[in-house]
Amino acid sequence: MSSHEIEKSSTTPGLPLSLSFSALIKDAHIKRYHRTLDRRSLIICLLCMALGAFVSPIAYGLIMLIGIITNFAFYGKFSTNFISPANSPLHYSIVLVPVIGSLIVGLMARFGSKAIRGHGIPEAMEQILTNESRIPIRMTFLKPLSAAVAIGTGGPFGAEGPIIATGGALGSLLGQRIHVSAQERKVLLAAGAAAGMTAIFGTPFSAILLAIELLVFEFRPRSFIPITIATLTTIYLRPLFFGNTQVIHVPLLSFISENELLAYSLEGLVMGLLSVGITRSTYMIEDVFEKLPLHWMWWPVLGGLVVGLIGLVSPHTMGVGYDNIERILDGHFLGSALLTFCTLKFLSWSIALGSGTSGGTLAPIFTIGGGLGVLIGQSLAFIGIPLDLHMAGLVGMAACFAGASRALFTSILFSLEITNQLSPLVPLMAGCVTAYIVSAILMRTTIMTEKLARRGTHVPSEYIAATPPSGKNPK
């Protein structure tokens, strides 16, 4: 600004020179803040690209490790093949495998880090909200190792939660080793988490939305562009490690009629009620464990015993169970057999998770929600409302997760990405939105935030576009 302009501004009636300078500085600050991207943002983008490249082999290593432990524990052989424990020849001694695995996880939590307990995403959220996104370094290797032991020995969990947590820990570690602000460290953590989900499922778009809805709680270019770059890097490298195959295969789905839309909305209402029941039951079970006269290190052993006993009756409830989701979406798993399986899967998963072991929630919720969705489709058919059972299972899967996590857009887009089809879009919107409304009305928290709310941590209920603060420029 020239001296003539300063002099002119200072002679404005009623405007002192000091206030004029303050107004100019504030205006410059706001203009800088509103810049979409700057040189600093490009550096963060490059770091996220490197992070996405590093997470891909880490995710592959976790899957291999689960395969090694599963093959050794249930089949007595060394192999990295990702295999279900369901066909194990151990017979009655199969009960002991989850017990031993849970004991190992309990010891790792006691003498390594208590933070490995749980499914990972709430713990990452807590570090973002209370600790400037600083995750302890030991979590980077303890979380995937404990999850591999828990899942490999029959734990009824998904591998996606632990790798999301591990990717987030890697991003946080990178942000602690270089000079970045807390906001930039949060972006790195979220980018690592999104890269982890992309590596497992091959769903970059829904991974970005998961990071926005559950981790960064904002929608602005300085956040979502680096996260997008991390997921694009991961999806580019994914075929090198996982090939071009999908984790979950879904048959071809047809477009629905207007009358069917009401049926899927009704299904969403039921799934909303189910998601509330799942969340409350899980934390009720956790409260029961809290009252036991035992050190928390031993709780996973009790959970592992339940997993083993249920696995003796229904072996397919053990392990990750992506094959179960495929069986449900194929429409070949029906009736009382499906209802029994979903009930046992829920009991095994909720008790194991409530006991404080290490494992994910996405795959179990998809399994239970998808199964109930198929059963709802069968029930509606009896009263003269025929539905495509493949579509009913897919909507149930997505709506259950939308209600339990309130990650609405993630639920819809994830289901679209795994199908590679657009025909499910409208029924997914109907089911997921209805489930979200029911869940939001009946429950203040979610399966991701209840634990944090109990600790007094406020979790944002929505993501917003950031506005320039007064006096300080957050990066």
Secondary structure, DSSP 8 states (H G I E B T S, - for coil): --HHHHHHHHTSTT--HHHHHHHHHHHHHHHHHT-S--HHHHHHHHHHHHHHHHHHHHHHHHHHHHHHHHHHHHHSS-------GGG-TTGGGGGHHHHHHHHHHHHHHHHT-GGGSB-SHHHHHHHHHHSTT---TTHHHHHHHHHHHHHHTT---BSHHHHHHHHHHHHHHHHHHS---HHHHHHHHHHHHHHHHHHHH--HHHHHHHHIIIII-B--HHHHHHHHHHHHHHHHHHHHHHTT--SS---------HHHHHHHHHHHHHHHHHHHHHHHHHHHHHHHHHTSSS-GGGHHHHHHHHHHHHHHH-GGGSS--HHHHHHHHHT-S-HHHHHHHHHHHHHHHHHHHHTT-B-BSHHHHHHHHHHHHHHHHHHHHHTT----HHHHHHHHHHHHHHHHH--HHHHHHHHHHHHT-STTHHHHHHHHHHHHHHHHHH-SS-TTTHHHHHTT----SS-B-----SS----
